Amino acid sequence: MKNGLISILVVVCVIFLGIGLGAAVNHATNSTPSINSIKVGYTLNLVVKMEWYNASVGYAAKYMVLEKNGSLGSSAKINLPASQVIRIDIVSYDQGISPPYLQSYANVKGTISNSMILTTGNSTMNSSLSGSQALQVSSVNCGEITHTFSLGINSTLLNIPVEAGHNVTAYFELNNVGIYDWWCMCPCGEAAMSTPGWMIGEVDIVT
């Protein structure tokens, strides 16, 4: 009788232990999607460089689109597909610090799990992200931001802060067809901030 009771207790403990472990595994699996498991429908490659503006302004920071043929195109109007997961890679060659107008722009917003991946160097573009080279974050230090890529009124659709010395990869999906403004929410100079294709522009979401 005693041995039978012990056997029953052991079975009950094993069952509860299994349930607990199963719940823990499910929680860990569902909390944040693996960056390697995301099915990407489109990739947007952006480069930030210091470019000559004019004689009175001199050099200013400029967002440019890295085309498939390796050339740098205008970011004044960026076409993106609706209802597809978009991978955005931002490589910044501007190492200057320019904290955003509001601290809230240091937070990642509108991306999958409201996070992004930081890497060093220029290995981000079109590369796989794994191991110690990649750090997944939901915000960065305001004092280390050089630019943001923000979309929608008050960045309601998307906000991706770019930390000086790091490149950025994020994943997002836009379902509302239409034309939206994008801009950098850091003070980058009046000329760049008011000229489409420099630190402002449009994103056209199309089907």
C-alpha positions in Angstrom: 0.0 0.0 0.0 2.8 2.4 0.9 4.7 1.6 -2.3 1.5 2.2 -4.3 0.9 5.6 -2.7 4.5 6.6 -3.4 4.1 5.6 -7.0 0.9 7.7 -7.4 2.6 10.8 -5.8 5.6 10.4 -8.2 3.2 10.2 -11.3 1.3 13.3 -10.1 4.5 15.3 -9.6 5.8 14.3 -13.0 2.5 15.4 -14.6 2.6 18.8 -12.9 6.3 19.3 -13.7 5.5 18.5 -17.4 2.7 21.0 -17.5 4.9 23.7 -15.9 7.8 23.1 -18.3 5.4 23.1 -21.2 4.0 26.5 -20.2 7.4 27.9 -19.8 8.5 26.7 -23.2 5.4 28.1 -24.8 5.9 31.5 -23.1 9.5 31.7 -24.3 8.6 30.7 -27.8 5.8 33.1 -28.2 7.2 36.2 -26.5 9.5 37.4 -29.3 9.6 36.0 -32.8 13.0 34.7 -34.0 14.6 37.0 -36.5 15.5 34.0 -38.5 11.9 32.8 -38.8 10.4 35.9 -40.3 9.3 35.5 -43.9 10.3 38.7 -45.7 8.4 39.9 -48.7 10.4 43.1 -49.5 13.7 44.6 -48.4 14.4 48.3 -48.1 18.1 49.3 -47.8 18.8 52.9 -46.6 22.1 54.6 -46.3 22.8 57.8 -44.4 25.8 59.8 -45.7 27.1 63.3 -45.4 26.5 64.9 -48.9 27.3 68.4 -50.3 24.2 70.6 -50.1 25.4 74.0 -51.4 28.0 76.6 -50.7 26.1 78.3 -47.9 25.1 75.1 -46.1 28.1 72.9 -46.9 27.7 69.2 -46.1 24.5 67.8 -44.6 23.2 64.3 -43.7 21.1 62.6 -46.4 19.1 59.4 -46.5 19.5 57.5 -49.7 18.1 54.3 -51.1 20.6 51.5 -52.0 19.2 50.1 -55.2 19.6 46.5 -56.3 22.3 47.4 -58.8 24.4 49.0 -56.0 23.7 52.6 -56.9 22.3 55.2 -54.5 18.9 56.6 -55.3 16.7 59.3 -54.0 14.6 58.8 -50.8 12.2 61.6 -51.7 9.6 59.0 -52.5 9.9 55.4 -51.4 7.5 52.8 -52.7 6.6 49.9 -50.4 4.2 47.0 -50.8 1.2 46.8 -48.5 0.4 43.7 -46.4 3.9 42.2 -46.7 6.7 41.9 -44.1 9.3 44.5 -45.0 12.9 44.2 -43.8 14.6 47.6 -43.4 18.4 47.9 -43.2 19.8 51.3 -42.3 23.6 51.8 -42.6 24.7 55.2 -41.3 28.1 56.7 -42.1 27.2 59.8 -40.1 28.7 59.3 -36.6 27.7 62.6 -35.2 25.4 62.7 -32.1 22.0 64.5 -32.6 19.5 63.6 -29.9 15.9 63.6 -31.0 13.4 66.3 -30.2 11.6 64.1 -27.8 12.8 61.3 -25.6 10.0 59.1 -26.9 11.7 58.9 -30.3 14.4 56.8 -28.7 11.8 54.0 -28.5 11.3 51.5 -31.4 7.7 51.7 -32.6 5.6 49.9 -35.3 8.1 47.1 -36.0 7.5 43.4 -35.3 7.6 43.1 -31.4 8.5 46.8 -31.3 12.1 46.0 -31.5 15.1 46.2 -33.9 18.5 44.7 -34.3 21.7 46.7 -33.8 25.0 45.6 -35.4 28.3 47.3 -35.7 30.2 47.9 -39.0 28.5 47.7 -42.3 27.7 43.9 -42.3 23.9 44.5 -41.8 22.9 45.1 -45.4 21.2 42.0 -46.8 23.0 39.7 -44.3 21.7 37.1 -41.9 21.6 38.2 -38.3 22.7 35.8 -35.6 25.1 35.2 -32.8 27.0 37.9 -30.8 27.1 40.4 -33.6 23.4 41.2 -33.3 21.6 42.8 -30.3 17.8 43.0 -30.3 16.6 46.1 -28.5 13.3 48.1 -28.0 15.0 51.4 -27.3 18.3 53.1 -27.3 20.0 55.9 -25.3 18.9 59.3 -26.4 22.4 60.6 -26.1 23.7 58.1 -28.6 21.2 58.7 -31.4 22.3 60.2 -34.7 19.0 60.0 -36.8 15.6 58.3 -36.8 13.5 57.0 -39.6 10.0 57.9 -38.6 6.7 57.4 -40.5 3.3 58.9 -40.1 2.0 61.9 -38.1 3.9 62.0 -34.8 5.6 58.8 -35.9 2.4 56.9 -35.3 3.2 54.2 -37.9 6.9 53.6 -37.5 9.8 54.9 -35.5 13.3 53.5 -35.8 16.1 55.3 -33.9 19.6 55.0 -35.4 22.4 54.8 -32.8 25.8 56.3 -33.8 28.3 53.6 -34.5 25.6 51.0 -35.2 23.6 49.8 -38.1 19.9 48.9 -37.8 17.7 46.1 -39.1 14.0 45.9 -38.3 10.9 44.2 -39.7 7.5 45.8 -40.1 4.2 45.5 -42.1 2.0 48.3 -43.4 -1.6 47.5 -44.4 -3.1 50.9 -45.1 -2.6 51.9 -48.7 -1.7 55.6 -49.2 1.1 58.2 -49.1 2.7 59.0 -45.8 5.4 61.4 -44.8 8.7 60.1 -43.4 11.3 62.2 -41.6 14.1 62.2 -39.2 13.1 63.4 -35.7 16.6 64.6 -34.8 17.8 68.2 -35.6 19.8 67.7 -38.8 19.9 71.3 -40.0 17.1 73.4 -41.6 18.2 72.7 -45.1 18.2 68.9 -44.8 15.0 68.9 -42.7 13.1 70.8 -45.3 14.3 69.2 -48.5 12.7 66.0 -49.8 15.2 63.2 -50.3 17.5 64.5 -47.5 15.9 64.2 -44.0 12.2 64.1 -45.2 10.3 62.4 -47.9 7.2 60.3 -48.7 6.4 56.6 -48.5 3.8 55.3 -51.0 2.2 52.1 -49.7 0.9 50.3 -52.8 -0.9 47.0 -53.4 
